[in-house]
Amino acid sequence: YKRQLLWGTLLCAQSGASSDTKENLDLPYDAGGDGDKGADEDAPEVVVFYGQSFEGDGIFYWLDRSSATADGELNIEQRETVRNIMDFSPRIKFGVVFYDSGVEKFPASGLPIEATPSNKQAAVNWVMQVVPGTGTCVMRGLLEALKFANRSTAKRNVLIYLGDGFTTCPQKEAVAYSQKTLSEVRSRNTKNIQINAICVGTQVSEDFPKALAAMNAGTYSRVTR
């Protein structure tokens, strides 16, 4: 009788172990874990601007509004920028700078904002009211865009330059002004922000945008129509 009792106990133990194992095997592969969720949250978003892909959760634009954009290029810039802004998820932080001989920025505080529905709509309204100006004073616009990016709390910040590559600022010698701008970027890009350059227009000068991207771990693209 003792032998039968012991044998029955062993069978019950084996049956219980088998049942536990089966329950574990029936669980989804990632059941009970949030590793994939964490990976999704950490993954940068992909932004496509002028056909070029950029990854980040802090996106900052530095856009030309000089007289060269009056041929319709500014309208394209506005359309592309608005499309990006409207597609941003709430975790994106962003800012927009337009430059000519001066600079206009959104938000005016110079602090990055989160892509909430109300902030996105305010940004879209602001972008659409920009008109062409005069001069191509890239330095001030770039430094304003860098301030946005350096103040950002996003994990991966990306700055996008868009223009024809010319650095014709009033009362400035173009080559010297270009070199001075690159030097200022080198000293002020304290967080090693990736700076990407897109060159557009019927007449372009590629030296400045190529050097800018190369110095700041970015990409350079020439967009033609």
C-alpha positions as CSV (number, residue, x, y, z in Angstrom):
1,Y,0.0,0.0,0.0
2,K,2.9,2.4,0.8
3,R,4.5,1.6,-2.6
4,Q,1.2,2.4,-4.4
5,L,0.8,5.7,-2.4
6,L,4.3,6.7,-3.3
7,W,3.8,5.9,-7.0
8,G,0.6,7.9,-7.1
9,T,2.4,10.9,-5.5
10,L,5.1,10.8,-8.1
11,L,2.6,10.7,-10.9
12,C,0.8,13.7,-9.5
13,A,4.0,15.7,-9.2
14,Q,5.0,14.8,-12.8
15,S,1.5,15.8,-14.0
16,G,1.7,19.1,-12.2
17,A,5.2,19.9,-13.6
18,S,4.0,19.0,-17.1
19,S,1.0,21.3,-16.7
20,D,3.1,24.2,-15.5
21,T,5.5,23.7,-18.5
22,K,2.6,23.7,-20.9
23,E,1.2,26.9,-19.5
24,N,4.6,28.6,-20.0
25,L,4.9,27.4,-23.6
26,D,1.4,28.6,-24.4
27,L,2.4,32.2,-23.5
28,P,3.3,34.7,-26.3
29,Y,7.0,34.9,-27.0
30,D,7.3,38.3,-25.3
31,A,4.6,37.7,-22.6
32,G,5.3,39.3,-19.3
33,G,8.1,41.4,-20.7
34,D,8.1,45.0,-21.9
35,G,11.4,44.9,-23.7
36,D,9.8,45.5,-27.1
37,K,7.7,48.3,-25.8
38,G,10.8,50.0,-24.4
39,A,12.6,49.6,-27.7
40,D,9.7,51.2,-29.5
41,E,9.7,54.2,-27.2
42,D,13.5,54.6,-27.6
43,A,13.5,54.3,-31.3
44,P,13.8,57.7,-33.1
45,E,11.0,58.8,-35.4
46,V,11.7,59.0,-39.2
47,V,11.0,62.4,-40.8
48,V,11.0,62.7,-44.6
49,F,11.8,66.2,-45.8
50,Y,12.4,67.0,-49.5
51,G,12.6,63.3,-50.0
52,Q,15.4,62.9,-47.5
53,S,15.0,60.7,-44.4
54,F,16.1,61.9,-41.0
55,E,15.8,60.1,-37.6
56,G,15.3,61.9,-34.3
57,D,12.9,63.0,-31.6
58,G,14.1,66.6,-31.7
59,I,13.7,68.2,-35.2
60,F,14.8,71.7,-35.9
61,Y,14.5,73.5,-39.2
62,W,16.8,76.3,-40.6
63,L,15.1,77.5,-43.8
64,D,15.9,80.0,-46.5
65,R,13.4,82.8,-47.2
66,S,15.7,85.0,-49.2
67,S,14.5,86.7,-52.5
68,A,15.7,83.6,-54.3
69,T,12.7,81.7,-52.9
70,A,10.2,84.1,-54.4
71,D,9.9,82.0,-57.5
72,G,7.8,79.4,-55.7
73,E,10.5,77.7,-53.6
74,L,9.2,79.3,-50.4
75,N,5.8,77.8,-51.1
76,I,7.4,74.3,-51.4
77,E,9.4,74.9,-48.2
78,Q,6.2,75.8,-46.4
79,R,4.3,72.8,-47.7
80,E,7.1,70.3,-46.8
81,T,7.5,71.8,-43.3
82,V,3.8,71.9,-42.6
83,R,3.5,68.2,-43.7
84,N,6.3,67.2,-41.3
85,I,4.8,69.2,-38.4
86,M,1.3,67.7,-38.8
87,D,2.8,64.2,-38.9
88,F,4.8,64.6,-35.7
89,S,3.9,62.4,-32.8
90,P,3.5,64.0,-29.3
91,R,6.9,63.0,-28.2
92,I,8.7,65.1,-30.9
93,K,10.2,68.4,-29.8
94,F,10.7,71.0,-32.5
95,G,11.4,74.6,-33.6
96,V,11.5,76.4,-36.9
97,V,13.8,79.2,-38.1
98,F,13.6,81.2,-41.4
99,Y,16.5,83.4,-42.4
100,D,17.2,86.2,-44.9
101,S,19.1,89.3,-43.9
102,G,17.4,88.8,-40.5
103,V,15.7,85.9,-38.8
104,E,12.2,84.7,-37.8
105,K,11.7,81.8,-35.4
106,F,8.9,79.8,-33.9
107,P,8.4,79.7,-31.1
108,A,9.6,83.3,-30.4
109,S,11.0,82.2,-27.0
110,G,13.7,80.1,-28.7
111,L,12.7,77.1,-26.6
112,P,11.7,73.8,-28.2
113,I,8.1,72.9,-27.9
114,E,6.3,69.5,-27.8
115,A,4.2,68.5,-30.8
116,T,0.8,68.7,-29.1
117,P,-2.2,69.3,-31.4
118,S,-2.4,73.0,-30.3
119,N,1.3,73.6,-30.7
120,K,1.3,72.0,-34.2
121,Q,-1.5,74.1,-35.4
122,A,0.1,77.3,-34.0
123,A,3.3,76.3,-35.8
124,V,1.5,75.7,-39.1
125,N,-0.2,79.0,-38.9
126,W,3.1,80.7,-38.3
127,V,4.9,78.9,-41.1
128,M,2.2,79.8,-43.6
129,Q,2.5,83.6,-42.9
130,V,6.3,83.8,-43.8
131,V,7.1,85.8,-47.0
132,P,10.3,86.2,-49.0
133,G,12.9,88.6,-47.8
134,T,16.3,89.9,-48.9
135,G,19.9,88.7,-48.3
136,T,21.2,85.3,-47.3
137,C,22.7,85.9,-43.8
138,V,23.0,82.2,-42.8
139,M,24.9,82.7,-39.6
140,R,22.3,84.3,-37.4
141,G,19.7,81.8,-38.5
142,L,22.0,78.9,-37.9
143,L,22.9,80.1,-34.4
144,E,19.2,80.5,-33.5
145,A,18.5,77.0,-34.8
146,L,21.4,75.6,-32.8
147,K,20.1,77.3,-29.6
148,F,16.8,75.4,-30.1
149,A,18.6,72.1,-30.5
150,N,21.1,72.7,-27.6
151,R,18.1,73.5,-25.3
152,S,16.2,70.4,-26.3
153,T,15.7,67.6,-23.9
154,A,15.1,65.1,-26.7
155,K,17.5,62.1,-26.9
156,R,18.4,62.6,-30.5
157,N,18.3,66.1,-31.9
158,V,18.6,66.8,-35.7
159,L,19.0,70.1,-37.4
160,I,18.1,70.5,-41.1
161,Y,19.5,73.3,-43.2
162,L,17.7,74.2,-46.5
163,G,18.9,76.8,-49.0
164,D,20.7,77.4,-52.2
165,G,24.1,77.4,-50.5
166,F,24.9,81.1,-51.1
167,T,26.2,83.2,-48.2
168,T,25.6,86.7,-49.6
169,C,24.9,88.7,-46.5
170,P,24.9,92.6,-46.9
171,Q,28.2,94.2,-46.2
172,K,29.9,90.8,-45.8
173,E,32.5,89.2,-48.1
174,A,30.8,85.9,-49.0
175,V,33.7,83.5,-48.6
176,A,34.9,85.0,-45.4
177,Y,31.4,85.1,-44.0
178,S,30.9,81.4,-44.9
179,Q,34.1,80.5,-43.1
180,K,33.2,82.6,-40.1
181,T,29.8,80.8,-40.0
182,L,31.4,77.4,-40.0
183,S,33.8,78.5,-37.3
184,E,30.9,79.7,-35.1
185,V,29.1,76.4,-35.6
186,R,32.2,74.5,-34.6
187,S,32.5,76.4,-31.3
188,R,28.8,76.5,-30.5
189,N,27.6,73.0,-31.4
190,T,28.3,71.9,-27.8
191,K,25.9,68.9,-27.9
192,N,27.3,67.6,-31.2
193,I,23.9,68.1,-32.9
194,Q,23.7,66.4,-36.3
195,I,23.4,69.1,-38.9
196,N,22.1,68.0,-42.3
197,A,22.1,70.1,-45.5
198,I,19.7,70.1,-48.4
199,C,20.6,72.4,-51.4
200,V,17.8,73.6,-53.6
201,G,17.3,76.1,-56.4
202,T,18.1,76.6,-60.0
203,Q,21.4,78.2,-59.1
204,V,23.3,76.9,-56.2
205,S,26.7,77.0,-54.4
206,E,27.5,73.7,-52.8
207,D,30.7,74.4,-50.9
208,F,29.1,75.8,-47.7
209,P,26.3,73.2,-47.2
210,K,28.7,70.3,-48.0
211,A,31.3,71.6,-45.5
212,L,28.5,72.2,-42.9
213,A,27.2,68.6,-43.1
214,A,30.7,67.1,-43.1
215,M,31.7,69.0,-40.0
216,N,28.6,68.0,-38.0
217,A,28.1,64.3,-38.8
218,G,25.3,65.1,-41.2
219,T,24.2,64.3,-44.7
220,Y,24.3,66.5,-47.8
221,S,21.7,66.3,-50.5
222,R,21.2,68.2,-53.7
223,V,17.5,68.4,-54.8
224,T,16.8,69.3,-58.4
225,R,13.5,69.8,-60.2
